[in-house]
Amino acid sequence: MELALLSGVRLTENGKRDTFETSVMSKILAAVVAPTILGISLLSACAGPRSADHVRFGIWAARHELWEEAIFRWKKVLNDDPRSAAAHNNLAVAYEKKGLWEEARKEYEAALKIAPDNPWIKLNFKRFEENLELGKSALKDKGQPDEKK
């Protein structure tokens, strides 16, 4: 399965103004590739048939940017298997996409607690923290007067 449609999308290609939100969202979209691969490999192998269906549908929903549906499906997986690091990771990415930063952080932390050495989860969490810092910097810079006038 490929997620190139999610990872390469930038709002600026449609002629919209490049803002902090669009650049952060582009980075967030790039972070969706790793959890999808992780979700397919980890959950499909160890989850029951019902959970595997929710994982597949959650991935489909994410591809189509149906984030509420993806969140619903990955929560269902966590009801069946609360120790699923992949489901926590995928849920974190969906929360990130929706701008629910605290919820995303909690899910990344849960995923890392379960699988602290998983390189995909560590990479996604690192990118999440970088995006938060970029956002804080951009907001801080917007509040300062432009000295080039």
Phi, psi and omega in degrees: 000140179238151181236032182301330180297327180278322189285336185257004184282130173228135180295333183292339178294338179269011178086007178279156181294137178282115179237174176305317184298319182290321180289323177293318181296324177298319179291323178295317178300321178296328180287350180285333183300310183298313181293331178293314177298316178299316181299317180295312186288316183281311187283324180295328181283325188244353182270157176290173183301320181295314179296320180298323177296318179295321178298310181301317181291324177298319178294317177301314181299318179297318178301327182262014178055036174262073191294326178297318179294318178299317179299314179303314183294316182289332173293323176299318178299316181292332173296320179282326184215084183296346180263019179278104179297322181295319180294319176299317180297312181297321178296321177300317180297318179296318177298320178300314181299326180276355181082017179267077190296316182294318178297319178299314180301315181299319180290320176299317180296321177296317179297317180291329177294322180283319184227072186295340182258003182290118185294328181291316180293318178299319179295315179298318180293321177299315179296322177301312180295321177297318179297322177296317179295318177301318180296316180296318180296317181295319179294322179294317180295326180295332182280347182267142181291150179282118183274355183275000182290000000 
